[in-house]
Amino acid sequence: NDTTWPALFVPNTYNLYASTEAPELQKRMAKEYDKFWNSKRIQKSVIQRLTCKEVMTLASIVTKESNKTAEYENIAGVYMNRLRKGMLLQADPTVVFARGRTGRVLEADLKIISPYNTYIHPGLPPGPICIPNLQSIEAVLNYKQHEYLYFCAKADFSGYHDFATNLADHNRNAAAFH
């Protein structure tokens, strides 16, 4: 499927010949995917009520949300809480993907018509927005259970986030950041 092909790539270093052709590469990636998705990881995805491709899709969003791997399990927990409650994910990285260019997300961007825009479409987007890193995949499989539903970049520009359980606290955090 065109939207889920990035889910088939497990990030790692692979030794390949320069002459490797696409069908051979595809076979190799399928073999690595099958090796990565062992019974332990599959069992964790079943417990999370996600398919392996959905884990990879959510992990791609987590990857793009922060470069602070220490926060990945909290971020994954926020999105799992939102999915379980039927809330919109409202993930800025999905809007950036739908928009097709980097930069700050503007109010007008939130209205972009795309199946990847999680501000207007419920649930996960149809596929990953990038090839997720290993830490974010593991974070989705082992997400932190908490009550947070929101997060916003910290006002100190450290790259870390403030987490909130309610919209009023989130709005205060966002105001401090802006």
N, C-alpha and C positions, 0 to 999 in steps of 0.2 A: 504494500500500500504506500502511495507517495507520501503520506503525512507521517508515517511511523518508521520510515527507514532509519532515522538517527537512533531509534531505540535498539537497533540491531548491533550497534557498535559499542562494545565495552571498552572504555578507555584503558589503554595499556600501551606498552611498546612492543611492536611486532616486527620481527625480522622477515622481510620479503625481498625477493629479487626485483630489480628494476623492470624486468621483463614480465612480471606478474600481470596477467590480464584480468579483466573485470570478473568473469565467472569464477576464476580461481580465488580471487580476493573475496568474493561473496561467500564461497564455500568455507574459506578460512574464518571469516567473521562469524558465520553461522556456527562453526565448531567452537569458537571462543565463547560465543553467546551461550551455547548449550553447556559448556564447562562452567561458566560463571553462574548461571542459574541452576545451581545445585539444589538438592532437596531441602536443605536448610533455608536457603533464600526463598525458594518457592513457597515453603510452609509459612514463612514470615509474611510474604505478600498475600497469601490466602487469609491469614489472620487479620491483615489490614483491609481485607475485602477489595484488593486491587489486583489486576492482572500484572504480569511482568512489564508489559508495555506501558501500563498506567503508572507503575512505579517509576519507569524511566522518564515518562512525561512530567510527573511531579518533580522528580529529581532535577530535570532540566530547568524548571522554574526556580527551584532552590539554588541551583548553581548560579543562576543569573541574579538572584536577589542579593547575594552577599559574597564578598571575598573573604569573609571571616568564618572559616570552617567550624569554629567553636559554637557558632550560632545555628548551624544547619539543622540540628535536631529540634531546636525551638521553632525555627521557621517552618520546618516540615509539620510540626505539631499544630501550628496555627492553621495551615492549609488543610490538614486532616480534620481539625475541629470544624472548619467552615464547610468542608465536603459533607461531614456527618450531619450538620445542621441544615444543609440545603441552601447555605448562603452562597452568593457569588464569591469567587476567589478574589476578584479585583487585584490581580497580580500585574503590577506595572511592566515586568519583563515580557508578558504576553502581548501587551499593547505595543511595546517597542518592536517586537517581532512582527506584529501585524502591520505596523507602520513602515517597517523596512529600513529604518535608520536609527542610529543611536541618538542619545540626547534626552534631555528632561521631558517627561511626559506632561503634556499640556491638557487643559480641560477639553479642548476640541478632539484630542486624540482618543479620549475615552468613548467617543461615539463612532469610531472607525468600524465599519461593517466588515467583520471578519470572524470566522469560527474560532480564531485564536484570541479574540478580545474577551477576556474573562470578566470585563465590566458589564458586558451585555449578554453573555452566554453562560448559563450555569454549568457547573462541573468542570472537568478537565478539558483542555483544548484537544483537538483531534490527534495530536502527536507532539513529540518533543520540540522545543524551540531551540535546542542545541544538543550536542552530545554531552550528557551530564558527566561530571567527574565522579570518581569512585566514592568520595566522602559524602556527596549528596545522595547517591543511591543508598548507601548504608544508613544515612540519616533518615530517609523515608522509611526504610525497613525497620528502623529502631527509633522512630520519632519520639520526642519527649511528650509525655502525657501531662497536660496542664490545661488551664482554662482560658488561655489567651486566644483572642479572635482577631487582634490587630497588631501591627508593628509599623514603626516609622523610624527612619534614620535619626540617630541621636543628634542633638543640637551642637555637640562638640566636634562634629565632622570627623570622628574617629573611624567611621566605617561600621561601627556597631549600631545596634537598633534598640529602641525602647519598645517594650511589649506591653499590651493593655488587654484587659478583659472586657472593657466596655467602650462605647463610642466617645463618651465624654472625656475619658482619660486619653484616648487616642487623639482626639481633637486638640487637647492641651499639648501633647507631645508633638503633633504636627505643627501647631502654632509656634512652639519653641524652635523647631527646626527651621521653619520658614522665616 
